[in-house]
Amino acid sequence: MALSADGRISLSTTTRHLCGSSGLVGRNCKLVKFSNGEFMGKKLKLSKLHHKPSTRNSGNVCMSIATDTNIPGESKLRDLYLEKRDPRTVAAIILGGGAGTRLFPLTKRRAKPAVPIGGAYRLIDVPMSNCINSGINKVYILTQFNSASLNRHLSRAYNFGNGINFGDGFVEVLAATQTQGQTGKSWFQGTADAVRQFYWLFEDKRSKDIEDVIILSGDHLYRMDYMDFIQNHRQSGADITLSCLPMDDSRASDFGLMKIDNKGRVLSFKEKPRGAELKSMAVDTTVLGLSKEEAEKKPYIASMGVYVFKKEILLNLLRWRFPTANDFGSEIIPASASEFFIKAYLFNDYWEDIGTIKSFFKANLALTDDPSRFSFYDAAKPMYTSRRNLPPSQIDKSKIMDSIISHGSFLNNCIVEHSVVGIRSRINSNVHLKDTVMLGADYYETDEEAAAILSEGRVPVGIGENSKISGCIIDKNARIGKNVVISNSESCKSCHFIRSNCT
């Protein structure tokens, strides 16, 4: 990059060449050399990659200066601070999740990331929107289980004709597949194995400018600027950076926990420790910026399952250092803590793992709070989803309290209290819906179709007259008849499920 006397900025091919095949300008402005000048998928001499984190003040701008003899009188400046913010050098991998047994029956016919959330969205919309709002436009989505619904949603929501500008980027779904040879006969065995099976994508021409890879989960609810995260990773000089949350005793054992030093470097990592092992993972979280009072309440640092790897480090961990490891959280990251520079990055904001029916139910109903800890509405950073071209909801003689009513719904003379009502929902007269998540429907039934269904003794899609439903999850396309009462007792903390054919 060149800065001319009149303040104009232009690219310098000479300066670019300094970072060619013979080496790489490091994050601390030193030249890091690789064996034979190659590192993509090749076996590295890892001792050459190990370095201490930069002791420079993070507020300083680090530059390399070169003279381009082709343009006399101009000095070439390479502004590394701006480069650190360049999302074109980042690729994202969104993991489609496993079989989703803890979310069953919502995952009976759909992948976890395709599970509806907030009335009108799918879980996959969260990391996808975070990528788009962060400027990251090279996105791979790895899928394996029940992926038809997920694939359909992705093709509708994130294509080049829906108003989202991906520029020179892409969104690609990578389905688990079998290949030639004995090792190619197995499906994805875990998060790391899924990425390993597609390592070759990072060796093609399209990925030549990729420096870092961010690994994301498709079943979390949060809003995050990934480039803030990646910039922190690059400025620290870390090989791997883990986004983390401060955590209290009640939930700590459900997550991967890390021990850090007073500079935020990860010393050890344990997946879901319990008992004495859990107590040993307590740290002083004021190191990450928490107040003394917050640190006493939240003495643990939990991994969010959001990781950034230097690309060459990721490829060599998967192919050479741990070629048989299947999982990042339980295998690769704990084993790498003693060999690589792994850093913790604090994300002290709303985040929820929608991994169980209980967490799904609570997260949805929490959206109705005033004020809610998470909102899908942010004018600067919107949440994207598929365009449905649905009409506004029609609400006649109804009472709505502390609820979300999604578009395209019809409510007639009913009461909806502390509930989330999904798209195309139909709630008939004298229905009382309370503490319920209704996912809506994939299609409409006309009045004629509904009348024909009733005449045959069957039930139309929606909730019939005079029904009382409390503390339930109603899956898509569910059919509930007239005079139905479904309610949990006060002592029961779990919720009922009502489902029909759904996608």
C-alpha positions in Angstrom: 0.0 0.0 0.0 1.4 3.4 -1.0 0.6 6.8 0.5 1.3 9.6 -2.0 2.1 13.3 -1.2 -1.5 14.3 -1.9 -2.8 11.7 0.6 -4.1 9.1 -2.0 -3.6 5.4 -1.1 -2.8 2.8 -3.7 -1.6 -0.8 -3.7 2.0 -1.7 -4.2 2.8 -4.9 -6.0 6.3 -4.6 -4.7 5.2 -4.5 -1.1 2.9 -7.4 -1.7 5.8 -9.4 -3.1 7.7 -9.0 0.2 5.1 -11.4 1.7 5.4 -14.0 -1.0 6.4 -17.6 -1.0 9.7 -17.1 0.7 8.1 -15.9 4.0 5.4 -14.2 5.8 5.4 -10.8 7.6 4.5 -11.7 11.1 2.1 -10.0 13.3 5.0 -8.4 15.2 6.6 -7.3 11.9 9.2 -10.0 11.9 9.7 -12.2 8.9 8.6 -15.8 9.7 10.0 -18.3 7.3 8.5 -21.7 6.4 10.2 -24.7 5.1 10.6 -24.5 1.3 8.4 -21.4 1.5 5.3 -23.6 1.6 2.8 -24.0 4.4 -0.6 -24.8 2.9 -1.2 -28.4 3.9 2.5 -29.1 4.2 4.2 -30.4 7.3 5.7 -27.4 9.2 8.6 -27.2 11.5 6.5 -26.0 14.4 9.4 -24.6 16.4 9.6 -21.9 13.8 6.1 -20.9 14.4 6.3 -20.6 18.2 6.8 -17.0 19.3 5.9 -15.0 22.3 3.0 -12.5 22.0 4.0 -9.1 21.0 4.8 -6.7 23.8 4.0 -3.7 21.7 1.2 -1.4 22.9 -2.0 -2.5 21.1 -2.6 1.1 20.3 0.5 1.3 18.1 0.4 0.9 14.3 3.0 -1.5 12.9 4.2 -0.9 9.4 6.6 -2.2 6.8 8.2 0.2 4.4 9.4 -0.5 0.9 10.5 1.5 -2.1 8.9 0.9 -5.5 11.4 1.8 -8.2 8.7 1.7 -10.8 7.1 4.8 -9.3 9.8 7.4 -8.6 9.3 9.8 -5.7 6.8 7.7 -3.9 7.4 5.7 -0.7 5.3 2.6 -0.1 3.7 2.2 3.3 2.0 -1.0 4.4 -0.6 -0.2 7.0 -0.9 -3.4 9.0 -3.6 -2.0 11.3 -5.9 -1.6 8.3 -4.9 -5.1 7.0 -5.9 -6.6 10.4 -9.5 -5.3 9.7 -9.6 -6.7 6.2 -12.4 -9.4 6.2 -11.3 -10.5 2.7 -8.4 -12.4 4.4 -10.9 -14.4 6.6 -12.9 -17.5 5.9 -15.7 -18.8 8.1 -16.7 -22.4 8.7 -20.1 -22.9 10.3 -20.6 -26.4 11.8 -24.1 -27.8 11.1 -24.1 -29.8 14.3 -24.6 -33.4 15.2 -27.8 -35.5 15.4 -29.4 -33.0 17.8 -30.6 -35.6 20.2 -31.0 -33.1 23.1 -33.3 -31.0 20.9 -35.4 -33.9 19.8 -38.2 -33.9 18.6 -37.5 -30.5 17.0 -34.6 -32.2 15.2 -36.6 -35.3 14.0 -36.8 -34.0 10.5 -34.4 -31.0 10.5 -30.8 -30.2 11.4 -30.2 -28.1 14.6 -29.3 -24.9 12.6 -32.6 -25.2 10.8 -34.7 -25.1 14.0 -36.9 -21.9 14.1 -36.1 -19.2 16.6 -37.7 -15.9 17.6 -40.8 -16.5 15.5 -39.4 -15.8 12.0 -35.8 -16.9 12.0 -33.7 -20.1 11.9 -30.7 -20.7 14.2 -28.4 -20.6 11.2 -29.4 -17.0 10.5 -27.4 -16.0 13.6 -23.9 -16.9 12.6 -24.7 -16.1 8.9 -25.9 -12.6 9.9 -22.9 -12.0 12.1 -20.6 -12.9 9.2 -22.4 -10.6 6.8 -22.4 -7.7 9.3 -18.7 -8.3 10.0 -17.9 -8.1 6.3 -16.9 -11.8 6.1 -18.2 -13.1 2.8 -16.4 -16.4 2.4 -18.5 -18.9 4.3 -18.6 -22.7 4.3 -21.4 -24.6 6.1 -20.7 -28.2 7.0 -23.8 -30.4 7.2 -24.6 -34.1 7.8 -27.8 -34.8 9.6 -31.3 -34.0 8.3 -30.0 -31.3 6.1 -32.8 -30.9 3.5 -34.6 -28.2 5.4 -31.4 -26.4 6.2 -30.2 -26.5 2.6 -33.6 -25.2 1.4 -33.5 -22.3 3.8 -29.9 -21.4 2.9 -30.7 -21.4 -0.8 -33.6 -19.1 -0.3 -32.0 -16.7 2.2 -28.4 -16.3 1.1 -28.3 -16.2 -2.7 -27.2 -13.4 -4.9 -30.7 -12.3 -5.8 -32.1 -11.5 -2.3 -30.4 -8.2 -1.8 -27.4 -9.4 0.3 -24.2 -8.4 -1.4 -21.5 -11.0 -1.1 -19.2 -9.2 -3.6 -16.4 -11.6 -4.6 -17.4 -14.0 -1.8 -19.6 -17.1 -1.5 -21.8 -19.3 0.7 -21.2 -23.0 0.1 -22.9 -25.9 1.8 -20.5 -28.8 2.2 -22.4 -32.0 2.9 -20.7 -35.1 4.5 -19.8 -37.5 1.7 -17.9 -40.7 1.2 -14.7 -40.7 -0.8 -12.3 -43.3 -2.2 -10.2 -45.4 0.2 -10.8 -46.8 3.6 -10.7 -43.5 5.5 -13.1 -42.0 3.0 -15.9 -44.4 4.0 -16.7 -42.7 7.3 -19.0 -39.7 7.8 -18.0 -36.7 10.0 -16.7 -38.1 13.3 -16.7 -34.7 15.0 -16.1 -31.0 14.6 -12.4 -31.3 13.7 -12.9 -34.3 11.5 -15.5 -32.5 9.5 -13.1 -29.6 8.8 -10.3 -32.0 8.0 -12.3 -33.8 5.3 -12.5 -30.5 3.4 -9.0 -29.2 4.1 -8.2 -29.1 0.4 -10.6 -26.2 -0.1 -8.0 -24.0 1.6 -5.3 -25.0 -0.9 -7.0 -23.8 -4.1 -6.6 -20.4 -5.8 -9.7 -19.0 -4.3 -8.2 -19.3 -0.8 -4.7 -17.9 -1.5 -5.4 -14.6 0.4 -7.0 -16.3 3.5 -4.9 -15.8 6.6 -7.3 -16.9 9.3 -10.2 -19.3 9.7 -13.0 -18.7 12.1 -14.9 -21.8 13.3 -18.5 -21.2 14.3 -21.4 -23.2 15.6 -24.8 -23.2 14.0 -26.9 -23.4 17.1 -26.0 -20.4 19.2 -27.9 -17.1 19.8 -25.8 -13.9 20.1 -24.7 -10.9 18.1 -21.0 -10.4 17.6 -18.6 -8.4 15.4 -16.2 -11.2 14.3 -13.7 -8.7 13.0 -13.2 -7.3 16.5 -12.4 -10.8 17.6 -10.1 -11.5 14.7 -8.3 -8.2 15.0 -7.6 -9.0 18.7 -6.3 -12.4 17.6 -4.0 -10.9 15.0 -2.6 -8.1 17.2 -1.8 -10.6 20.0 0.1 -12.8 17.5 -1.8 -15.9 18.8 -1.9 -19.1 16.9 -5.4 -19.8 18.1 -7.9 -17.5 19.9 -10.9 -18.8 21.8 -13.9 -16.5 22.4 -15.1 -17.0 25.9 -17.6 -16.0 28.6 -17.3 -15.5 32.3 -19.3 -18.2 34.0 -20.7 -18.9 37.5 -20.7 -22.2 39.3 -24.2 -23.3 38.3 -23.5 -23.7 34.6 -19.7 -24.0 34.4 -19.6 -27.8 34.1 -21.6 -27.7 30.9 -18.8 -26.0 29.0 -15.2 -26.3 28.1 -13.2 -24.2 30.7 -9.8 -22.7 30.4 -7.0 -21.6 32.8 -5.2 -18.4 31.7 -2.2 -16.4 32.9 -2.3 -12.7 33.8 -2.0 -11.7 30.1 -4.9 -13.9 28.9 -2.8 -16.7 27.5 -4.5 -20.1 27.8 -2.5 -22.5 29.9 -4.9 -25.4 30.0 -8.3 -26.4 28.7 -10.7 -29.0 30.0 -14.0 -30.0 28.4 -17.0 -30.1 30.9 -15.0 -30.7 34.1 -16.9 -31.7 37.3 -16.1 -32.0 41.0 -12.6 -31.3 42.1 -11.5 -30.9 38.5 -14.1 -28.1 38.0 -12.9 -26.3 41.1 -9.3 -26.4 39.8 -10.3 -24.4 36.7 -11.4 -21.3 38.7 -9.3 -18.2 37.8 -9.2 -14.5 38.5 -11.4 -13.2 35.7 -10.5 -9.6 36.4 -7.6 -10.4 34.0 -10.2 -10.2 31.2 -11.6 -6.8 32.4 -14.3 -7.9 34.9 -14.9 -5.9 38.0 -13.9 -7.5 41.3 -17.6 -8.0 42.1 -18.3 -9.7 38.7 -15.2 -11.8 39.1 -16.3 -13.2 42.4 -19.6 -14.2 40.9 -18.1 -15.7 37.8 -14.8 -17.3 38.5 -14.7 -19.5 35.4 -13.9 -18.8 31.8 -16.1 -20.9 29.4 -15.5 -21.5 25.7 -18.2 -20.3 23.4 -17.2 -22.8 20.7 -16.1 -19.9 18.5 -12.4 -20.2 17.5 -10.0 -18.4 15.2 -7.0 -20.3 13.8 -4.2 -19.1 11.7 -4.9 -21.0 8.5 -1.5 -22.7 8.3 -1.8 -23.7 11.9 -5.3 -25.2 11.4 -4.3 -27.2 8.4 -1.2 -28.7 10.1 -3.0 -29.5 13.3 -5.6 -31.4 11.4 -3.3 -33.1 8.9 0.0 -33.6 10.7 0.0 -32.9 14.5 -3.4 -34.6 15.4 -4.4 -36.5 12.2 -6.8 -38.8 14.2 -8.4 -36.3 16.5 -12.1 -35.8 15.9 -13.1 -32.9 18.0 -11.7 -29.4 18.6 -13.1 -28.8 22.1 -12.2 -32.2 23.7 -9.1 -33.1 21.8 -7.2 -30.6 19.6 -7.5 -27.5 21.8 -6.6 -29.1 25.1 -3.6 -30.9 23.6 -2.5 -27.7 21.8 -2.4 -25.5 24.9 1.1 -26.5 25.9 2.5 -26.3 22.4 0.9 -23.2 20.8 0.1 -19.7 21.8 -3.6 -19.8 22.5 -5.3 -16.7 23.7 -8.7 -16.0 25.4 -10.9 -13.3 24.1 -13.7 -12.0 26.4 -17.2 -11.7 25.0 -19.1 -10.3 28.0 -22.5 -10.0 26.3 -25.6 -12.1 25.7 -24.9 -15.6 24.4 -27.0 -18.8 24.6 -26.3 -22.3 23.5 -29.6 -23.5 22.0 -28.6 -27.1 22.5 -31.5 -28.5 24.6 -35.2 -28.2 24.7 -35.1 -26.3 28.0 -32.6 -23.7 26.6 -34.6 -23.4 23.4 -37.8 -22.8 25.4 -36.3 -20.3 27.8 -34.4 -18.4 25.1 -37.5 -17.9 23.0 -39.7 -16.7 25.9 -36.9 -14.4 27.1 -37.3 -12.5 23.8 -40.6 -11.2 25.1 -39.1 -9.5 28.1 -39.1 -5.8 28.3 -36.3 -5.0 27.8 -35.1 -8.3 26.4 -31.4 -9.2 26.8 -31.3 -10.1 23.1 -33.2 -8.5 20.2 -33.4 -9.5 16.6 -33.8 -5.9 15.7 -30.7 -3.7 15.2 -30.8 -1.2 12.4 -27.0 -1.2 12.1 -26.6 -5.0 12.3 -29.8 -6.7 11.2 -30.5 -10.4 11.4 -31.1 -11.8 7.9 -33.5 -14.6 6.9 -35.3 -15.8 3.9 -37.7 -13.4 2.1 -41.2 -14.8 2.4 -43.4 -11.9 1.1 -46.0 -12.5 3.7 -48.8 -10.1 4.6 -49.0 -8.3 8.0 -50.6 -10.3 10.7 -54.4 -9.8 11.1 -55.5 -9.5 14.7 -59.3 -9.3 15.4 -60.7 -8.7 18.9 -57.7 -10.2 20.6 -55.6 -9.4 23.7 -51.9 -9.7 23.3 -49.6 -9.3 26.3 -45.7 -9.5 26.4 -45.6 -11.6 23.2 -44.1 -11.7 19.7 -46.5 -12.2 16.8 -44.8 -13.0 13.5 -46.0 -11.9 10.1 -48.6 -13.6 8.1 -50.6 -14.8 11.2 -54.3 -14.7 11.8 -55.6 -14.2 15.4 -59.3 -14.1 16.1 -60.8 -13.2 19.4 -58.1 -14.9 21.5 -55.7 -14.2 24.3 -51.9 -14.6 23.8 -49.8 -14.1 26.9 -46.0 -14.3 27.3 -45.6 -16.3 24.1 -43.9 -16.4 20.7 -46.1 -16.9 17.7 -44.4 -18.0 14.5 -45.2 -17.1 10.9 -48.5 -18.2 9.3 -50.0 -19.1 12.6 -53.7 -19.4 12.9 -55.3 -19.1 16.3 -59.1 -19.2 16.5 -61.7 -17.8 18.8 -61.6 -18.1 22.6 -58.1 -19.7 22.5 -55.8 -18.8 25.5 -52.1 -19.2 24.7 -49.7 -18.7 27.6 -46.0 -19.3 28.1 -45.9 -21.0 24.8 -43.6 -21.1 21.7 -45.7 -21.7 18.6 -43.4 -22.2 15.6 -46.1 -21.5 13.0 -46.6 -23.1 9.6 -44.9 -23.6 6.2 -48.0 -23.0 4.2 -51.6 -21.7 4.3 -54.8 -23.6 4.1 -57.6 -21.6 2.5 -61.0 -21.4 4.1 -62.3 -23.9 1.6 -59.5 -26.3 2.3 -60.1 -26.0 6.1 -63.8 -26.5 5.7 -63.2 -29.7 3.6 -60.8 -31.0 6.2 -63.3 -30.4 8.9 -66.1 -32.1 6.9 -63.8 -35.2 6.7 -63.4 -35.3 10.5 -59.9 -34.1 10.4 -58.2 -31.0 12.0 -56.9 -28.0 10.0 -53.5 -26.4 10.7 -53.6 -24.1 13.7 -55.3 -24.0 17.1 -59.0 -24.8 17.2 -61.7 -22.8 19.1 -61.9 -22.8 22.9 -58.5 -24.4 23.4 -56.3 -23.6 26.4 -52.5 -24.2 26.0 -49.8 -23.3 28.5 -46.1 -24.1 28.9 -45.8 -25.8 25.5 -43.7 -25.8 22.3 -46.0 -26.2 19.3 -44.0 -27.3 16.3 -44.6 -26.2 12.7 -47.7 -27.3 10.9 -49.3 -28.7 14.1 -53.0 -29.4 14.1 -54.9 -28.8 17.4 -58.6 -29.3 17.5 -61.4 -27.5 19.4 -61.8 -27.6 23.2 -58.3 -28.9 23.8 -56.6 -28.3 27.1 -52.8 -28.8 27.4 -51.1 -27.4 30.5 -48.2 -28.3 32.8 -48.8 -28.6 36.5 -47.1 -25.9 38.6 -44.6 -28.4 39.9 -43.5 -29.5 36.4 -40.7 -27.4 35.0 -40.4 -29.1 31.6 -42.7 -28.3 28.7 -45.0 -30.3 26.5 -44.4 -30.8 22.8 -47.0 -30.7 20.1 -45.9 -31.6 16.6 -47.1 -32.7 13.3 -45.4 -32.9 9.9 -42.8 -30.2 9.9 -39.6 -29.0 8.2 
